[in-house]
Amino acid sequence: MKKFLNRHKAHHKSLLLLAGPMILSNITVPLLGIVDTAVIGHLGSAHFLAGIALGATVISLLFWLAGFLRMSTTGLVAQAYGKKDYPQLAGLLKRSLVLALIVAFSLIALSPLIKNAIAYLSGSSAQVLAQAYSYFEIRIFSAPAALCNLVLLAWMLGIHYGKGPFYLLLVTNITNIVLDIYFVVYLDWQVAGAAWASLIADYTALLFALFLVFRLAKKMTVPLFLGGWFSRDKMWALLSLNRDIFIRSLILQLCFSFMTFYGARIGEVTLAVNAVLLNFLMLVSFALDGIAYASEAKVGQAKGQHSVRRINLWVKISVFWGMLFAFCYSVFFALFGSQIITLLTDIPEVIKAANEYLPWLIFMPLAAMSCFLFDGIFVGLTRAQDMRNTMLISALVGFFGMFWVFNAWQNHALWLAMTCFMLLRGITLVVRYKQLQTAQQLLN
């Protein structure tokens, strides 16, 4: 290990300088979820916590489905940056922002249908549904800002400006956390307060992100106001790439949503327990995504430079740091998992049940490490079809297949299925990468 670190010291430093700000800012994202859960979890009744879990899951599903906007933008921008094609950098930004607004306003238009689906799929009590509706009806109107922020964040990451996403996520999440505490604790707006906090934070972040991007473009002499950016062929190419990433994201969110909705059918306490424990998984995912985001930019740049050697080097460095972080998280959860649960809620039945399922979360970082990192690597390579296909296999076999076999275990079956799903995602992506490497197709 020491020899590997010393041999590529400059590369390790370069990756960490890009990943470091992303890791620090991403940690504030699950911190936001923890604050949401904590302020609502101390209102004294499980239906508040279950309601925000249900409403927030639906919003997360919709916004994460739009995650293709960030992934495709990062990969394409990183490749254009590697080629030093500045007109292409400007065109990609504009086309992606137009697509983000189209998707956002479509979600708002469809929100009445989505709201009806919440009741049909969850089978929750009237009290839980009332809280879920209260959250959803406010939060859905943050879609234009939230989706444009994905594009702006991705553009900054693609040009290796790691501080930009750091500042953006920091502004978003600190604003959200402060308003969360003020609206929920001091004004007693309950679940609606958490929704308003998120909406205001998203639009505050949009203004800040636009400022950062315009300043960067001016500094790099990127011709943002140059015409001719909207071509049918280029837009179609972007849509084709986004289609496969969208399908991949849809499958991923179906698995997470299944956990929430099936947990709701088991019972109110189970739904609340999973809401608490999913914060552990989100903490792991966003920390590992800090390395994965850096990998997207580095691998994409290497592909733009047509260097297979550099692609393979960045993959090795990314995996090294991913394994290190995953091990640290497993140890941390083993030592302090119970204490974290008691910080998130003071409801006795939720605390007792959550500790029963904690061992799944202790193992999860090690199981999930490869899937997060190789997602980033495949984004940098813009291999969207491979991401779609491996996700489909992993969901059918690892998640739904395992749950079908062990469904008598109820909530333990859900966590077993999620663990197998994460593990198989990593295995299939690694196998596919080795195939591309052997066939010398990494630059295709």
Backbone torsions as a table, in degrees:
resi	resn	phi	psi	omega
1	MET	NA	-44.8	-179.7
2	LYS	-62.2	-39.5	179.5
3	LYS	-64.2	-41.0	179.4
4	PHE	-64.3	-39.7	179.6
5	LEU	-66.6	-43.6	-177.4
6	ASN	-70.3	-37.0	-176.3
7	ARG	-65.4	-35.8	-177.1
8	HIS	-120.7	40.8	-174.8
9	LYS	-56.4	-44.0	-178.3
10	ALA	-64.9	-36.9	-179.6
11	HIS	-71.1	-40.0	176.2
12	HIS	-60.2	-43.8	-179.7
13	LYS	-63.6	-42.6	-179.8
14	SER	-62.7	-43.7	179.4
15	LEU	-64.9	-43.8	-177.4
16	LEU	-69.8	-32.7	176.7
17	LEU	-64.6	-32.1	177.1
18	LEU	-83.5	-39.8	-177.4
19	ALA	-77.7	-32.7	-175.4
20	GLY	-53.9	-53.5	177.7
21	PRO	-60.7	-35.1	178.6
22	MET	-67.4	-40.3	179.2
23	ILE	-64.0	-46.7	-179.2
24	LEU	-61.7	-43.6	-179.3
25	SER	-73.6	-36.4	179.4
26	ASN	-65.9	-30.0	178.0
27	ILE	-63.2	-28.7	178.2
28	THR	-72.3	-18.2	179.5
29	VAL	-69.8	-55.0	173.7
30	PRO	-65.2	-26.1	174.6
31	LEU	-60.9	-38.5	175.9
32	LEU	-62.1	-44.1	177.3
33	GLY	-62.5	-36.9	178.4
34	ILE	-65.2	-42.6	178.7
35	VAL	-64.7	-44.9	176.1
36	ASP	-53.5	-50.3	-178.1
37	THR	-64.6	-40.4	-176.6
38	ALA	-68.1	-46.0	-177.3
39	VAL	-68.7	-36.7	178.1
40	ILE	-78.1	-34.9	-178.3
41	GLY	-66.9	-14.9	179.2
42	HIS	-104.5	15.3	176.6
43	LEU	-80.1	-9.0	170.0
44	GLY	104.6	-6.7	-178.8
45	SER	-140.5	142.3	-178.0
46	ALA	-67.3	-23.0	-176.1
47	HIS	-70.5	-25.6	173.5
48	PHE	-66.0	-47.7	-179.1
49	LEU	-66.1	-42.3	178.6
50	ALA	-65.3	-37.6	-179.1
51	GLY	-66.0	-46.1	179.3
52	ILE	-68.9	-31.9	176.1
53	ALA	-62.1	-43.2	-178.9
54	LEU	-68.5	-48.3	-179.6
55	GLY	-64.5	-43.8	-179.7
56	ALA	-67.4	-32.7	177.8
57	THR	-64.1	-41.5	179.1
58	VAL	-64.7	-45.0	178.4
59	ILE	-62.6	-43.8	178.2
60	SER	-60.9	-41.2	178.0
61	LEU	-58.3	-48.0	-177.7
62	LEU	-66.2	-46.4	-177.4
63	PHE	-72.5	-35.3	177.3
64	TRP	-72.7	-28.9	173.2
65	LEU	-61.6	-33.2	177.2
66	ALA	-80.3	5.4	177.4
67	GLY	-62.0	-15.5	175.9
68	PHE	-60.4	-27.5	178.9
69	LEU	-62.4	-42.7	179.1
70	ARG	-71.5	-45.4	-175.3
71	MET	-63.5	-49.8	-178.0
72	SER	-65.3	-38.9	-179.2
73	THR	-65.2	-44.0	-179.4
74	THR	-60.7	-49.3	-177.8
75	GLY	-61.6	-47.5	-178.0
76	LEU	-68.4	-41.0	179.6
77	VAL	-66.1	-41.1	179.3
78	ALA	-61.8	-40.0	179.0
79	GLN	-68.2	-41.3	177.0
80	ALA	-65.2	-35.5	177.9
81	TYR	-66.7	-38.8	176.5
82	GLY	-62.9	-32.5	178.0
83	LYS	-85.5	-9.2	-174.5
84	LYS	59.2	40.3	179.4
85	ASP	-96.0	86.4	-174.1
86	TYR	-70.2	-38.3	173.8
87	PRO	-58.7	-35.7	177.5
88	GLN	-67.2	-35.7	176.2
89	LEU	-60.3	-41.9	179.5
90	ALA	-67.7	-44.3	-179.1
91	GLY	-63.5	-41.0	179.4
92	LEU	-63.0	-39.9	179.5
93	LEU	-62.0	-47.2	-177.0
94	LYS	-66.9	-45.3	-179.1
95	ARG	-63.4	-39.3	-179.2
96	SER	-69.8	-36.7	177.6
97	LEU	-66.8	-40.5	176.6
98	VAL	-60.6	-44.5	179.4
99	LEU	-64.0	-39.0	178.9
100	ALA	-61.6	-42.4	179.9
101	LEU	-68.2	-37.5	177.6
102	ILE	-62.0	-46.7	179.7
103	VAL	-63.8	-42.5	-176.7
104	ALA	-62.6	-48.0	-178.5
105	PHE	-71.0	-25.3	173.7
106	SER	-67.2	-39.8	177.7
107	LEU	-63.6	-42.1	178.9
108	ILE	-63.6	-42.5	179.9
109	ALA	-63.3	-33.5	-177.6
110	LEU	-89.4	-1.4	-173.0
111	SER	-58.3	-36.1	176.8
112	PRO	-60.6	-39.3	177.8
113	LEU	-67.7	-39.2	179.6
114	ILE	-64.5	-39.9	179.6
115	LYS	-61.3	-42.5	178.3
116	ASN	-64.3	-33.7	-179.6
117	ALA	-67.3	-29.0	179.9
118	ILE	-58.8	-47.5	-178.7
119	ALA	-67.0	-41.2	-176.0
120	TYR	-66.2	-42.1	-174.0
121	LEU	-81.7	-32.2	-173.4
122	SER	-87.1	-33.2	-175.7
123	GLY	62.1	27.9	-176.2
124	SER	-78.8	167.3	178.5
125	SER	-69.7	164.4	-179.5
126	ALA	-62.0	-36.4	179.8
127	GLN	-64.6	-44.6	179.6
128	VAL	-65.8	-44.1	-179.8
129	LEU	-62.4	-37.7	179.8
130	ALA	-61.1	-41.6	178.3
131	GLN	-70.5	-39.2	178.5
132	ALA	-62.6	-43.2	178.4
133	TYR	-63.7	-41.3	-179.5
134	SER	-58.0	-41.8	179.5
135	TYR	-70.8	-48.9	-173.6
136	PHE	-63.9	-43.8	-174.6
137	GLU	-63.9	-26.0	176.5
138	ILE	-87.7	-48.5	-170.0
139	ARG	-67.6	-27.6	-176.4
140	ILE	-61.5	-27.0	-178.2
141	PHE	-78.6	-0.5	172.3
142	SER	-88.7	1.0	-175.8
143	ALA	-56.6	-47.8	-179.7
144	PRO	-56.8	-43.4	-179.8
145	ALA	-69.7	-45.4	-176.0
146	ALA	-62.2	-41.8	-177.1
147	LEU	-75.7	-37.2	174.8
148	CYS	-65.1	-35.1	176.5
149	ASN	-62.2	-35.2	176.6
150	LEU	-59.8	-43.8	-179.4
151	VAL	-67.0	-45.9	-178.0
152	LEU	-65.3	-39.9	175.9
153	LEU	-61.9	-44.8	-178.1
154	ALA	-63.9	-39.7	-179.7
155	TRP	-62.7	-44.8	178.6
156	MET	-64.8	-40.0	178.7
157	LEU	-65.3	-40.3	-178.8
158	GLY	-62.4	-30.0	177.8
159	ILE	-95.0	16.0	175.6
160	HIS	66.3	30.4	174.8
161	TYR	-98.8	79.5	-175.3
162	GLY	-65.7	-26.6	-179.7
163	LYS	-68.6	-29.0	-178.5
164	GLY	-61.4	-56.6	175.4
165	PRO	-58.6	-34.3	176.9
166	PHE	-60.7	-50.2	179.1
167	TYR	-62.8	-41.3	-176.8
168	LEU	-64.1	-50.4	-179.2
169	LEU	-67.6	-33.2	178.6
170	LEU	-65.2	-45.6	178.3
171	VAL	-61.3	-45.9	-179.2
172	THR	-59.0	-51.3	-170.3
173	ASN	-78.8	-34.1	175.9
174	ILE	-67.6	-43.3	176.3
175	THR	-58.7	-44.1	-178.9
176	ASN	-63.9	-44.9	-177.9
177	ILE	-65.1	-45.2	-179.8
178	VAL	-62.1	-46.5	179.9
179	LEU	-68.0	-34.3	176.7
180	ASP	-55.9	-52.3	-178.7
181	ILE	-64.7	-40.9	-178.0
182	TYR	-67.1	-48.7	-175.9
183	PHE	-70.5	-40.9	-174.1
184	VAL	-83.8	-47.9	-174.2
185	VAL	-80.8	-47.5	-173.1
186	TYR	-88.4	-40.3	179.8
187	LEU	-91.1	-11.4	177.7
188	ASP	59.4	42.0	177.0
189	TRP	-83.8	-2.7	177.5
190	GLN	55.6	-134.3	-174.8
191	VAL	-64.2	-36.9	178.4
192	ALA	-60.3	-33.9	178.3
193	GLY	-62.9	-40.4	177.6
194	ALA	-64.3	-37.1	179.9
195	ALA	-68.1	-44.9	178.7
196	TRP	-63.1	-37.4	178.7
197	ALA	-60.7	-44.0	-179.5
198	SER	-67.4	-40.9	-179.1
199	LEU	-63.3	-48.0	-179.8
200	ILE	-63.2	-40.0	-179.8
201	ALA	-63.7	-39.7	-179.7
202	ASP	-62.9	-43.4	-179.0
203	TYR	-74.5	-31.4	173.7
204	THR	-63.1	-43.5	179.9
205	ALA	-65.6	-35.3	179.8
206	LEU	-61.2	-46.3	178.9
207	LEU	-61.3	-41.5	-179.8
208	PHE	-67.5	-40.8	-179.3
209	ALA	-65.1	-41.2	178.2
210	LEU	-61.6	-40.5	176.9
211	PHE	-60.1	-46.3	-179.5
212	LEU	-63.1	-43.7	-176.9
213	VAL	-67.5	-43.3	178.2
214	PHE	-62.5	-38.4	178.8
215	ARG	-66.8	-41.7	178.3
216	LEU	-64.7	-43.9	-179.2
217	ALA	-61.6	-40.4	178.7
218	LYS	-64.7	-41.8	-179.0
219	LYS	-65.7	-37.4	-177.8
220	MET	-90.2	-1.2	-174.1
221	THR	56.7	40.6	173.2
222	VAL	-80.2	123.5	-173.5
223	PRO	-78.7	76.5	-176.4
224	LEU	-62.4	-31.0	-174.1
225	PHE	-99.8	13.2	176.5
226	LEU	-73.6	137.3	179.7
227	GLY	-78.2	178.9	176.5
228	GLY	81.0	13.1	-177.0
229	TRP	-79.9	-24.1	-175.4
230	PHE	-96.8	93.1	176.1
231	SER	-114.3	144.5	-176.7
232	ARG	-60.2	-42.8	-177.7
233	ASP	-64.5	-43.7	-178.9
234	LYS	-68.2	-37.8	178.5
235	MET	-67.3	-39.3	179.1
236	TRP	-65.7	-39.3	177.5
237	ALA	-62.7	-40.6	178.4
238	LEU	-65.6	-42.1	179.6
239	LEU	-65.1	-38.1	179.6
240	SER	-64.3	-43.0	177.5
241	LEU	-64.5	-43.9	-178.8
242	ASN	-67.1	-30.5	179.9
243	ARG	-59.0	-47.9	-177.8
244	ASP	-69.9	-37.4	177.4
245	ILE	-69.0	-34.5	176.6
246	PHE	-62.2	-44.8	178.9
247	ILE	-61.8	-42.1	177.9
248	ARG	-60.8	-44.8	-179.7
249	SER	-67.5	-36.1	179.0
250	LEU	-62.2	-45.0	179.4
251	ILE	-62.6	-43.6	179.1
252	LEU	-59.5	-46.9	-177.3
253	GLN	-71.1	-28.5	174.9
254	LEU	-61.0	-40.0	179.3
255	CYS	-66.5	-46.1	179.4
256	PHE	-66.3	-40.3	180.0
257	SER	-67.4	-34.9	177.2
258	PHE	-59.6	-40.0	178.1
259	MET	-59.3	-44.7	-177.6
260	THR	-69.1	-48.7	-175.0
261	PHE	-70.3	-38.0	177.2
262	TYR	-70.2	-36.7	175.3
263	GLY	-60.8	-36.2	177.0
264	ALA	-64.5	-35.7	179.3
265	ARG	-71.5	-31.7	176.7
266	ILE	-66.5	-41.0	179.4
267	GLY	160.6	162.6	-177.3
268	GLU	-61.6	-40.6	-179.1
269	VAL	-66.6	-41.9	178.6
270	THR	-61.8	-42.2	177.6
271	LEU	-60.6	-43.5	179.3
272	ALA	-66.4	-39.9	178.9
273	VAL	-61.0	-47.5	-179.4
274	ASN	-65.8	-32.1	175.0
275	ALA	-62.1	-39.8	178.0
276	VAL	-67.8	-49.4	-174.0
277	LEU	-71.1	-29.3	177.9
278	LEU	-65.1	-20.5	173.7
279	ASN	-64.1	-33.2	175.5
280	PHE	-62.8	-47.0	-178.4
281	LEU	-65.7	-38.5	178.3
282	MET	-66.5	-36.9	176.5
283	LEU	-60.6	-44.2	178.3
284	VAL	-64.2	-47.5	-174.5
285	SER	-63.8	-42.2	-177.6
286	PHE	-73.4	-31.5	176.7
287	ALA	-66.8	-47.6	177.9
288	LEU	-67.0	-30.5	177.2
289	ASP	-66.2	-25.1	174.6
290	GLY	-58.0	-44.0	175.5
291	ILE	-69.0	-41.5	-178.0
292	ALA	-63.5	-39.7	178.5
293	TYR	-61.7	-42.5	177.2
294	ALA	-62.6	-38.6	178.4
295	SER	-62.8	-40.8	177.4
296	GLU	-54.3	-49.6	-176.9
297	ALA	-67.2	-43.6	-177.0
298	LYS	-70.4	-45.1	180.0
299	VAL	-67.3	-40.5	177.6
300	GLY	-62.0	-42.9	177.4
301	GLN	-62.6	-42.3	179.2
302	ALA	-62.7	-37.6	177.2
303	LYS	-67.4	-40.3	176.6
304	GLY	-61.3	-28.8	177.9
305	GLN	-88.2	-0.4	179.8
306	HIS	57.8	45.0	-178.7
307	SER	-120.1	102.8	177.3
308	VAL	-66.7	-37.1	-179.8
309	ARG	-59.3	-43.2	-179.1
310	ARG	-70.3	-35.1	176.1
311	ILE	-59.1	-50.6	-178.3
312	ASN	-63.5	-35.6	179.0
313	LEU	-66.0	-44.7	179.8
314	TRP	-65.5	-32.5	176.6
315	VAL	-64.7	-46.2	-179.9
316	LYS	-61.8	-43.7	-179.3
317	ILE	-65.5	-41.1	-179.9
318	SER	-63.9	-42.9	179.9
319	VAL	-65.1	-39.1	178.3
320	PHE	-57.4	-50.9	-177.4
321	TRP	-72.5	-31.2	176.7
322	GLY	-63.8	-43.5	178.6
323	MET	-63.2	-39.5	-179.8
324	LEU	-63.8	-46.5	179.5
325	PHE	-64.9	-41.2	-178.7
326	ALA	-61.5	-44.1	179.0
327	PHE	-62.1	-43.1	-179.9
328	CYS	-62.3	-40.0	179.6
329	TYR	-66.8	-40.4	178.6
330	SER	-61.3	-43.2	178.3
331	VAL	-64.1	-42.4	-179.3
332	PHE	-62.1	-45.0	180.0
333	PHE	-66.5	-35.5	179.0
334	ALA	-65.3	-36.8	-177.0
335	LEU	-83.1	-37.6	-169.8
336	PHE	-124.2	10.4	-177.2
337	GLY	-58.7	-44.6	-178.8
338	SER	-64.2	-39.3	178.9
339	GLN	-66.4	-37.0	178.9
340	ILE	-63.8	-40.8	179.4
341	ILE	-59.7	-43.8	-178.7
342	THR	-69.5	-21.9	174.4
343	LEU	-74.5	-29.3	-175.7
344	LEU	-81.9	-28.5	-178.7
345	THR	-155.2	150.8	174.9
346	ASP	-114.6	17.3	178.4
347	ILE	-82.5	114.7	-170.7
348	PRO	-55.9	-45.2	-177.1
349	GLU	-67.7	-30.4	177.7
350	VAL	-72.1	-42.0	178.9
351	ILE	-61.2	-46.6	-178.4
352	LYS	-61.1	-46.7	-177.8
353	ALA	-69.4	-38.3	-179.0
354	ALA	-62.0	-39.8	178.4
355	ASN	-64.9	-28.4	177.8
356	GLU	-64.6	-34.2	-176.7
357	TYR	-97.7	-0.8	-177.1
358	LEU	-56.9	-37.7	179.5
359	PRO	-54.6	-32.3	176.7
360	TRP	-60.6	-39.2	-177.7
361	LEU	-74.6	-26.2	177.3
362	ILE	-67.6	-38.0	-179.4
363	PHE	-82.4	-23.0	-171.1
364	MET	-56.7	-42.2	-179.2
365	PRO	-56.9	-40.8	-179.6
366	LEU	-69.7	-37.0	179.5
367	ALA	-69.6	-32.8	-171.5
368	ALA	-95.0	-11.4	-172.1
369	MET	-53.0	-51.1	-174.3
370	SER	-66.0	-36.3	-176.5
371	CYS	-68.2	-38.0	178.2
372	PHE	-67.1	-46.0	-176.7
373	LEU	-66.7	-44.7	-177.1
374	PHE	-76.6	-21.0	166.9
375	ASP	-58.3	-47.3	179.0
376	GLY	-62.6	-41.3	180.0
377	ILE	-63.2	-42.4	-179.5
378	PHE	-72.7	-27.7	172.8
379	VAL	-64.4	-45.7	178.7
380	GLY	-61.2	-33.9	178.1
381	LEU	-81.9	-7.8	-173.1
382	THR	50.8	46.0	176.9
383	ARG	-99.0	68.1	-173.3
384	ALA	-67.3	-37.3	-179.5
385	GLN	-63.4	-38.9	177.8
386	ASP	-64.9	-39.6	177.5
387	MET	-63.5	-40.9	178.8
388	ARG	-64.4	-47.1	-175.2
389	ASN	-67.3	-42.4	179.8
390	THR	-68.3	-34.4	177.1
391	MET	-65.3	-41.1	-180.0
392	LEU	-62.7	-46.6	178.4
393	ILE	-60.3	-45.9	-176.8
394	SER	-65.0	-38.6	-179.7
395	ALA	-69.3	-46.3	-176.8
396	LEU	-66.6	-44.4	-175.9
397	VAL	-88.4	-52.3	-172.9
398	GLY	-73.7	-42.0	-176.3
399	PHE	-93.2	-69.0	-174.3
400	PHE	-68.9	-34.0	177.8
401	GLY	-64.2	-48.1	179.9
402	MET	-66.5	-38.3	179.4
403	PHE	-66.6	-38.0	179.7
404	TRP	-63.6	-39.3	-179.0
405	VAL	-70.7	-39.6	-172.6
406	PHE	-112.2	22.8	-173.4
407	ASN	-62.0	-20.2	177.7
408	ALA	-64.5	-18.3	179.0
409	TRP	-79.3	-1.3	177.3
410	GLN	57.4	-119.3	-174.5
411	ASN	-68.3	-30.7	173.8
412	HIS	-62.1	-35.0	177.2
413	ALA	-64.6	-37.4	177.8
414	LEU	-62.8	-44.6	-178.5
415	TRP	-73.3	-32.7	172.8
416	LEU	-62.7	-45.1	-179.8
417	ALA	-61.8	-42.8	179.9
418	MET	-64.5	-40.0	178.8
419	THR	-63.8	-46.6	179.0
420	CYS	-64.2	-37.3	178.6
421	PHE	-60.6	-48.7	179.6
422	MET	-63.0	-42.8	-178.8
423	LEU	-63.4	-44.6	-177.8
424	LEU	-70.7	-33.4	175.1
425	ARG	-57.4	-46.4	179.7
426	GLY	-64.1	-43.5	-178.5
427	ILE	-62.4	-46.7	-177.8
428	THR	-66.5	-36.5	178.5
429	LEU	-69.1	-40.1	178.0
430	VAL	-64.0	-43.8	179.0
431	VAL	-60.6	-43.7	-179.6
432	ARG	-66.0	-38.0	177.7
433	TYR	-62.6	-43.5	178.8
434	LYS	-62.3	-37.9	177.5
435	GLN	-62.6	-45.3	178.7
436	LEU	-64.5	-37.4	-179.9
437	GLN	-66.2	-44.6	179.7
438	THR	-65.9	-40.4	-179.2
439	ALA	-82.2	1.9	179.9
440	GLN	55.9	47.6	-177.2
441	GLN	-117.9	16.2	-177.6
442	LEU	-65.1	-25.2	-177.8
443	LEU	-94.1	-0.5	-177.7
444	ASN	-77.8	NA	NA
